[in-house]
Amino acid sequence: MKKMVVKNGVCMLTHVRPLPRESATILPQGRFRVRAGIIVLCVMGFSLFNVWIHGKNVRIGYSVSAALEEKRTLQREKESLRTEMLMLQSPFRIETLAKNTLGMIDPKMERLR
């Protein structure tokens, strides 16, 4: 308390009280650090999640690419086998194998009746 003399010898007692800590406009140092720490942890968590998702997308892309390459390889093999099957079923080849390997001959007209 302070004693102040105002005009005409009138005394006035004054008391200056500090503001309560809770009503201060600036956060106390401890609370500020806690909130800043929480914000930093949230940002780091989001960043790590983002990196994990990106890595997952890259891995899925590689597996899709490998599956498509395997599909193309199998389609080429299928076409190759189809060509070989048609070649093995050709009448000229079957006739040649029958005459040369098995010793068969062309049928005579009188035997067809």
KETI-177261 format. One record per residue: residue in one letter; y, x negated, z of N, C-alpha, C in turn. Coordinates in steps of 0.1 Angstrom, whole numbers, always signed. Atoms other than C-alpha are relative to their C-alpha. Layout:
N
 aa  n_py  n_px  n_pz ca_py ca_px ca_pz  c_py  c_px  c_pz
  A     Y     X     Z     Y     X     Z     Y     X     Z
...
// end
This chain:
113
 aa  n_py  n_px  n_pz ca_py ca_px ca_pz  c_py  c_px  c_pz
  M   -12    -8    +0    +0    +0    +0   +12    -9    +0
  K   -12    +7    +1   +34   -11    -8   +12    +9    +5
  K   -12    -8    -5   +67    -1    +8   +11    -3    -9
  M   -11    +2    +9   +95    +4   -16   +12    +7    +5
  V   -12    -7    -4  +131   +11    -8    +7    +5   -12
  V    -7    -6   +11  +148   +35   -31   +14    +2    +4
  K   -14    -2    -3  +185   +45   -32    +2    +6   +14
  N    -5    -6   -13  +203   +54    +0    -9    -3   +12
  G    +8    +4   -11  +178   +36   +22   -13    +9    +2
  V   +12    -8    -1  +149   +60   +15   -11    -9    -3
  C   +12    +8    +2  +116   +43   +18   -11    +9    -6
  M   +11    -7    +7   +86   +52    -3   -12    -8    +1
  L   +13    +7    -1   +50   +42    +2    -7    +3   -13
  T    +7    -2   +13   +31   +36   -30   -14    -7    +2
  H   +14    +6    -1    -6   +29   -34    -5    +0   -15
  V    +5    +1   +14   -20   +16   -67   -15    -1    +1
  R   +15    +0    +0   -57   +24   -71    -5    -4   -14
  P    +6    +3   +13   -78    +8   -98    -8   +11    -6
  L    +8   -10    +6   -96   +30  -123   -14    -2    +4
  P   +15    +2    -3  -132   +38  -115    -7    -6   -12
  R    +7    +8   +10  -156   +17  -134    -6    +9   -11
  E    +6    -9    +9  -173   +47  -151   +10    +6   -10
  S    -9    -7    +9  -142   +61  -166    +8   -10    -9
  A    -7   +10    +8  -131   +28  -183    -4    +3   -15
  T    +2    -3   +15  -128   +30  -221    -9   -10    -6
  I    +9   +10    +5  -147    -2  -227   -13    +0    +8
  L   +13    +0    -7  -184    -3  -218    -1   -13    +8
  P    +3   +12    -8  -193   -26  -190    -9   -10    -7
  Q    +8   +11    +7  -209   -59  -201   -15    +3    -1
  G   +14    -2    -1  -244   -50  -190    -4   +12    -9
  R    +3   -11    +8  -245   -16  -207    +2    -3   -15
  F    -3    +3   +14  -230   -30  -239   -12    -9    -5
  R   +12    +9    +4  -258   -57  -240   -12    +8    -2
  V   +12    -8    +1  -285   -31  -235    +0    +8   -13
  R    -1    -8   +12  -272    -9  -263    +0    -8   -12
  A    +1    +9   +11  -267   -38  -286   -14    -5    -2
  G   +14    +4    +1  -302   -50  -279    -9   +11    -6
  I    +8   -12    +6  -316   -15  -287    +3    +1   -15
  I    -3    -1   +14  -297   -14  -319    -6   -11    -8
  V    +6   +12    +7  -309   -49  -329   -15    +2    -2
  L   +15    -3    +1  -345   -39  -321    -3   +10   -11
  C    +2   -10   +10  -342    -8  -342    +2    -5   -14
  V    -3    +6   +14  -327   -27  -372   -12    -9    -4
  M   +11    +9    +3  -355   -53  -369   -12    +8    -3
  G   +12    -9    +3  -382   -26  -367    +1    +6   -14
  F    -2    -6   +13  -368    -9  -397    -2   -10   -11
  S    +1   +11   +10  -366   -42  -416   -15    -4    -2
  L   +14    +4    +1  -402   -51  -408    -8   +11    -6
  F    +7   -12    +7  -414   -16  -418    +2    +0   -15
  N    -3    +1   +14  -396   -20  -451    -7   -11    -7
  V    +8   +11    +6  -412   -54  -458   -15    +4    -1
  W   +14    -4    +0  -446   -40  -449    -3   +10   -11
  I    +2   -10   +11  -442   -10  -473    +1    -7   -13
  H    -2    +7   +13  -430   -33  -501   -13    -8    -2
  G   +13    +8    +1  -461   -56  -495   -11    +9    -4
  K   +11   -10    +3  -484   -25  -496    +2    +4   -14
  N    -2    -4   +14  -468   -14  -529    -4   -11    -9
  V    +4   +11    +9  -473   -48  -544   -15    -1    -1
  R   +15    +1    +0  -510   -49  -533    -6   +11    -8
  I    +5   -12    +7  -516   -14  -547    +3    -2   -15
  G    -3    +3   +14  -499   -25  -580   -10   -10    -6
  Y    +9   +10    +5  -522   -55  -583   -14    +7    -1
  S   +13    -7    +1  -553   -33  -576    -1    +9   -12
  V    +0   -10   +11  -542    -7  -602    -1    -9   -13
  S    +0    +8   +11  -536   -35  -627   -14    -6    -3
  A   +14    +5    +2  -571   -50  -621    -9   +12    -5
  A    +8   -11    +5  -586   -15  -625    +2    +4   -14
  L    -3    -3   +14  -569    -9  -658    -6   -11    -9
  E    +6   +10    +7  -580   -43  -670   -15    +2    -1
  E   +14    -3    +0  -616   -35  -660    -3   +12   -10
  K    +2   -12    +8  -613    -1  -678    +1    -5   -15
  R    -1    +5   +13  -601   -19  -710   -13    -8    -4
  T   +12    +8    +3  -630   -44  -708   -12    +9    -2
  L   +12    -9    +1  -656   -16  -703    +1    +8   -13
  Q    -2    -7   +13  -641    +3  -733    -4    -8   -12
  R    +3    +9   +11  -644   -27  -755   -16    -2    +0
  E   +14    +2    -1  -680   -32  -743    -7   +13    -5
  K    +6   -13    +5  -688    +5  -750    +1    +0   -15
  E    -2    +0   +15  -674    +2  -786   -10   -10    -6
  S    +9   +10    +5  -695   -30  -791   -14    +5    +0
  L   +14    -5    -1  -727   -13  -779    -2   +12    -9
  R    +1   -11   +10  -719   +18  -800    -2    -5   -14
  T    +1    +6   +13  -715    -4  -831   -14    -5    -2
  E   +14    +6    +1  -748   -22  -823   -10   +11    -1
  M   +10   -11    +1  -766   +12  -818    +0    +6   -14
  L    +0    -6   +13  -754   +25  -851    -6   -10   -10
  M    +6    +9    +9  -764    -7  -868   -16    +0    +1
  L   +14    -1    -2  -799    -5  -852    -6   +13    -6
  Q    +5   -13    +5  -803   +31  -864    +2    +1   -15
  S    -2    -2   +14  -794   +24  -900   -14    +1    -7
  P   +12    -2    +7  -821   +36  -924    -5   -12    -8
  F    +3   +12    +8  -820    +4  -945    -7   -10   +10
  R    +6    +9   -10  -828   -17  -914   -14    +4    +4
  I   +13    -6    -4  -856    +6  -903   -11    -2   -11
  E    +9    +2   +11  -872    +5  -937    -4   -15    -2
  T    +3   +14    +1  -869   -33  -939   -10    -5   +11
  L    +9    +4   -11  -886   -37  -905   -14    +6    -2
  A   +12    -7    +2  -913   -12  -914    -8    -8   -10
  K    +7    +7   +11  -922   -31  -946    -4   -14    +4
  N    +3   +14    -3  -919   -67  -934    -8    -2   +13
  T    +7    +3   -13  -930   -66  -898   -13    +8    +2
  L   +12    -8    -2  -954   -37  -897    -9    +1   -12
  G    +9    +0   +12  -968   -40  -932    -1   +14    -6
  M    +1   -14    +5  -961    -4  -942    +4    -1   -15
  I    -4    -1   +14  -957    +6  -978    +6   +14    -3
  D    -6   -13    +4  -939   +34  -996   -11   +10    -3
  P   +11    -9    +2  -960   +66  -998    +0    +3   -15
  K    +3    -4   +14  -975   +76 -1032    +2   +15    -1
  M    -2   -14    +2  -968  +110 -1046   -12    +8    +3
  E   +12    -8    -2 -1004  +121 -1045    -4    +1   +15
  R    +3    +0   -14 -1006  +113 -1008    +9   +10    +7
  L   -10    -9    -7  -976  +136 -1000    -5   +14    +0
  R    +4   -14    +0  -995  +168 -1009   -10    +4   +10
// end
